[in-house]
Amino acid sequence: MTSLPIPFIKRMQAQLGQEFEDFQASLDTIPPVSIRLNPNKNGQVPNQELYDGQIPWCSDAYYLKKRPTFILDPHLHGGSYYVQEASSMFLQTVLRQLQADGFTPTRALDLCAAPGGKSTLIASFLPATSLLVANEVIKTRAAILKENLIKWGQDNVVITNSDPSRFSTLSGAFDLILVDAPCSGEGMFRKDEKAIEEWSENNLRLCEERQKRILTDIWPALRPNGFLIYSTCTYNPLENDGILDWLMDKFNATPIAIQQDFPGITRMRHGVQFYPHKTRGEGLFMGIVQKNDGEDLRLKKEKQNTPRIKLSESTKQLLPDLSGYTTYCTGKTLGIIPTRHAGFIQLLDNTANIIYKGCEIGEEIKGMLKPSPALALYSKLRQDQTQQMPLDLPNALQYLRREDLHGEIPAGDWLLLTYQNTTLGWGKKVGDRLNNYYPKEWRIRNA
């Protein structure tokens, strides 16, 4: 490992006291590997012989004995599970605490969402009647977020690519906001030597300034009595408790104590801290505040100026009961969104840059559907209404590399490609060849 910066060592010695040597030694150990299963998918997951115990603060989440070659597992590409750092899954414990107190959010915002670990966790946790807006300001990272959420397969999600300031006009729009803030990254030192190389005391100050700007921008969008969950992957108190001190001093907010009794998690003034020498995970801070003032968002009823989009009967057969959905069209692509959130999504579309919403279905050409990749990965796809082509592992990987498949191909036009009950995407039969419609930007490269 790259040598730790001297100022960081001195601060951590003061912060940890006699524990510092154990902490420093832990940074030279192999990071634990962990996954979280998708409760809405029926596909299989990595060989259970690799499992090395359940993660205590998150259901459906497991440590693995070693790191397999995830990119060569079709179940990962089909959204059957997500590879996520164990400490960050503590978010589920926080959400459960709020739920136990009777909190059921109508709309949630994951502000700094890429690559999607916390967004997929929130999406799985929220009731189907809620809406998640997952935002990422950096365009390339927003594309990764979009891919991961499409593969997760839910329709009560909107993905945006916008600066946090764009949400400041949506006063009182969200019951729940997660700010997993850009930070100095000290908690990633074991996994990423680049984080050590980029560390500086000046960067700590820049991170604090950025965190304050982000929270100032987003605070108006939180409704009265709503909750803001703040997290970082650093040990720096000025970016953790210090930021929450600043937030409560600047705004009318109350800290909420996190109730937990898991061994090794350190209670801080306003939240909890994970250290790698005390838990099987990387460094993480997480805290909650509740907003005490402000106004709720009042949605105006928009007049329906556009005719309702009708789907063909053959397309409807692939989808769940559409009585609770509104059909939309972006360019030539049809999709569905939950009707109860259609008005808000329209408002959001006038405020932020929406890059994906609900579930894209595909393009109807003369009453016939050219299905979208998202439809194949949709957890509510009626698979019994599709013509399927099960693949073995070599052919599944060939498909995921976006290579055409040859050999015995079932009768039919559009075929749903699967691997051990995990859906992967579409292919179209042309003679004795199956044209591959897996998205180019998702394909496996160099593996």
N, C-alpha and C positions, 0 to 999 in steps of 0.2 A: 504494500500500500504506500502511496505517496505520503510523505511526512506531513503530519497535521500542523496547521499554522500555530505559531507560538501564542498569539493572543487568544485563539480558540481554546488551546490547552489550558491557559491560565484561567479563563472564564469557567470552563467546565470543571476544573479542580475546585474552584470556589463554589460552583453550583452543586457538585456531587460529593465533595468531601472525600471520605475514605472509599467511596464507590468508584472513584475515577479510574483506578487501575483496572477494575473489572470492565468498566465501560470501554476503555481504550483497547483492552484485549479482545473485546467482542467485535471490534471493527475489523479484526483480522480473521474472523470466522466466516464460513460460507453462509450467505443469506438463506433463510428458509424459503421454500417454494410453496405457494398456496394457490388454490383455485376456489371459485364459487360457482355452484351449479345453477342452471336456469330452471326455476320451478315450473315454467310454462312450456318447456320442451320435453319431448319423450325420448330423445336420443340418448345413447349411452355416453359414458365419460371415460377419462383415462383409467386404465386397468386398476381396479381397486386394490390390487396387491401393492401398488405404489402409495396407497394412503398411509399417512402417519399420524392419524388422530384428527378429530374435529376441532375447528377453531372455536373456542368457547364463547366468544362474543358475537358470533354470526352463524345462523343456521344455514344448512346446505353449503358449508364452506369447510375445506379440508387442507391440512398440510400434506405435502408429498415427500417421500423419502429421498427423492432425487429429482432433478429437472429433466423431464423427457424432452424430445424434440417436438415442441408444441406445433410448429409450423407444418409438420407432417402428420398431424392428427385432423382428419376431416371433421370430427366432432367440434373442434374449436372453431373452424370456419363456418360451421352450421349454427353456431350460437348456443350449443348445448351447455357450455360453461365459459367462464371468463377467468383469465389468469390475473390475479389481483394480489397485491401486497397485503399481508394479514392485518397489520395494524389499521390500515385505512378502512377495513371492514367493520371497525368499531362503530361506524356510522349507523349500522343497523341497531345496535344497542341504544343509541341516542334516539333514533326514530321510535323504537319500541317504548321508551320512557315517555315520550310525548304522547304516543297513542294511548298508553295506559292512563294518562291524565285526561283522556277524552278528546284529544286533538285529532281532527281528521281534515287534512288540507284539501281545499278545492283546486288550488293551483300552486305548484312548486317550481322553483327556479334553481338550477345548478349553474352558477354563473361562470365558473372557470372549469369547464366540464371535461375537456379532452385529457386522456384518450377515451374515457367513458366508464371507468371502473365504478365510480360513485354514482354516475347517472344510471347505469344498469341496475345497481343495487336499489336506488330510489324507485326506479320504474317497477321493479319486482315487488317492492314493499307497499307502494301506494295502492289504494283501492282502485278498481277499474273506472270508477266515476271521477277520479282526479286526473289532472293534466300535469305533465312534466315538461318544462321548457329547459332544454340543455343548450347552453351557449358556450362558444369558444371564439375568442377574438382573433386568433391567428388562423389564417385561411387554410394552410396545409394541415394544421392540427384539427381544424373543424371537419375536414374531409375524413380524417381517421375516426373522429367522434361519430360522424354520420354512418360510416361503415359498421362500426361496432353496435350502434343502436339499431340499425336495420337488421343486423344478424340476431339481435336479442329478440326481435319479433313482436313488439307491442305497438298498438295503434294510438295510445293516449299520450303520445310524445311529439313535441315540436323541437326542431334543431335550428339554432340561429348562429350566425357568424357576425357578431356585433361588439363594439366597444361597450363596456358597462354603462357609460354615460347615456347610451341610447335608451336604457330602461328607466331613467330618472323621471321621465314624463308619465310613466304608467303608475301614478300614485295609488298606493293601496292595492296593487294588482295581485300580490302573492301572499299566501298564508305562511309559506315556508321558503326561505332562501338559504342555499348552501354557498358559502364563499370558501372554496379550497384555494387559499390565496397563493399567488406566486411569492416565493420566499427565498431565503438564502440557502435552503436545501441541505442543511447540516445533517438531517435525518437520513439522507441518502449517501452519506460518505462511504458506508460499507459496500454499497452496490455500484457507486459511480465515482471513480477517481476524478473525473472531470469536475464534479461538484467541489472537490477539495481544491483543485487548481484555480477555480473561479472565485473561491472565498476571499473576501477582504472586508475590513472594517467599514470601508466606504460603501461596499455593496450592501452591508447590513443596513446602513442609513437609507440607501436608495430603496431597498425593499420595504422599509417602514413607510416611506413616503408614498410608494405605490400602493401599499395596502390601505393606507388612509384615504387615498384618492378613490380607490375602488369602493370602499365602504361608504364614503360620502356620496358617490354617484348612485349607489344601489339602495341606500336607506329609504328614500321616498317610495320605492316600489313595494316595500313591505307594509302590509296592512296593520292596523291597530290590533294588538294582542297576538300578532304573528311572531314567528320565531326565526332568528337568524343563527345558523350553525356556522361557526368559523373554525377553520382548520389550517394547519401548516405542516410541513415536513421539516421543521427546524426545532432546535433546542433553545434558541435565542429568546430570553424572556421579553425583550423589547418588541419582538414580533408576535408574541403570544399573549400572555397576561397584559403586557404593556399596551398592546393594540386594543384589547377589550376595555382596559381602564380608560383609554382615550375615547373609545366609542361611547361608553356610558357617561363620560364627562361632557361630550359634545352633543349627544342626543339623549332623549328621554327613554332610557332602556334599563332593564333589570336583568342581572345575571341569574341564570338557572343552574343550580347545582346538578351535576351529572351523578345519578345514582348507579353505582356499580361496585361489585365486590370481587372482581377478578384479581388473582394474585399478580403482583408485579407492576400493576398500573399505578402511576404516581399521581396523587391528587394535587393540583395546583390551586392558586387562589380562585381562578375563574373557570377552570377546566381540568382536563387530565392530560398527562404526558406519558408517552411510551418511550422507553429506552431499550436498546437491543441487548443489554446485559441483564435485563429483568423480565422481558417478554420475548416470545418467538415472533419477532417482527421488527420493522425499521422504526426510526424516530418519527413520532407524530404528536401533534398537539390538537386538541379539539375542545371547544367550549360553545355554550349556548347563551344567547340573550333574547329577551322578549321586548317588543316595542310597546310603549304605553300610550302613544298618541297618534295623531294622523287621521286620515279619512279612508273609507273603503272605496274601491273602484266601483263606479256606477256605469254599467254598460248601457249604451243607447241601443234601442231596437232599430236595427238597420232594415230598410225596405228591401225586399227581394226583387232586384232589378233584372237579374239574369234568370233565364229559364232553368228549371231543374234538369240536371243531367241524368239521362236515363241509361241504365246499363242493360245489355242484352241478357236474356234469361240464362244463357250458357255461362256468362260471367258471374251472374248472381249465385249460381249453384256452387261456385268456388268459395263464397264468402259467408260469414256468419249472418244472422238475422240483421238486415240493414235498417230496421225501424229506428235504431238509435244512432244512425250515421247519416252524414251529409256527403254527397259526392262532389268532388271538385275536379277541375281540369287545369293543369299547368302546361302550357304549350299543347302538345298532343297527348300528354300523359294523364290518365285518370287516376284518382285516388279517393280514399275515404278518410274522414275525420269524425270524431264524436260530435254529434249535433249539439249537445249541451255546452260544448266549448267553441262552437263555430264562430259566435260573435266575438269572443275574446281573441281567437286566432286571427280574425279579420282585422281587429284593432292592432294586434301585434305585428301583422304584416305591413301596417302603415308606419310602424315605429322601428322595427328591427329587420335585419336581413334574414328572412326565413330560407333555409336551404333544404328543408325536408319537413313534412308534416304527415301525421297519421300513418297510413299505409298506402304506398303507391301500388296500383293494380296493374297498369300497363296501358296499351293503346288498342282501341277497338278499330278494326279496319273491316268495313262491310259486315259488321255484326260478329266478326271473329276477333278474339282477343290475342294480341301479342303480349304475353305476360311479362311483368317487370321482375327483376331479380328479387326485389323486396317481397313480392307475393309468395315466392317459393319459401322464403324464410319466415313468413308471417305465422305466428303461433296459432292463429285461428283459421288458417287455410283448411278447407275441407278436403283433406287428402283423398278421401274415398271417391271424390269426384274427378280425380286426376288419373292419367295413365302414367304409371311409375316405372322407373328402370333402376333397380337396385345395382349398386356397384361394389366390387371388391376393393380392397385397399389400393392396389396398383392403378386400377382404372379411376378410382375416386381422386387420387393425386394427379393423374393425367388430366382429369376434368378440371381440377382446381388450378392447374397450370395453364388452363385455357387451350388445351390441345383437343383436336377432334377425336372422337372415338369411332372405332371400326369394329366389325364383327357382328354378332347376333344382336339385333336391335328390335325391341318389341314393336308391334304394330301401333300406329297412332301418328299424330302430328306433333304437338308439343308434349314432351315427356318430362316428368319431374324426376330429377336425378337424386338418389338417396344413398346413404351409407349407414347400415345398421340402424335404420329408423330415423336417422338425422337427415333432413332435407338440405340439399346443397344449392340447387339452382335448376335452370331449364336447359333442355336441348331440343333441337328440331331435327326430325328424321328427313334425310334427303338421300334416297336410294339406300345403299348399304352403309351410309355414313351418318353420323350424328353431329350436326353443326353445334358448336359450343357457344352458349350465350352467357357464360359466366363473365362478369364485368372485368374488363381489361385491367382497371386500376386495383382490383382485388387479387389478381392472380398471384400464385406462388412464384417467386423468382429465386434463382440460384440455390435451390434446395432439392 
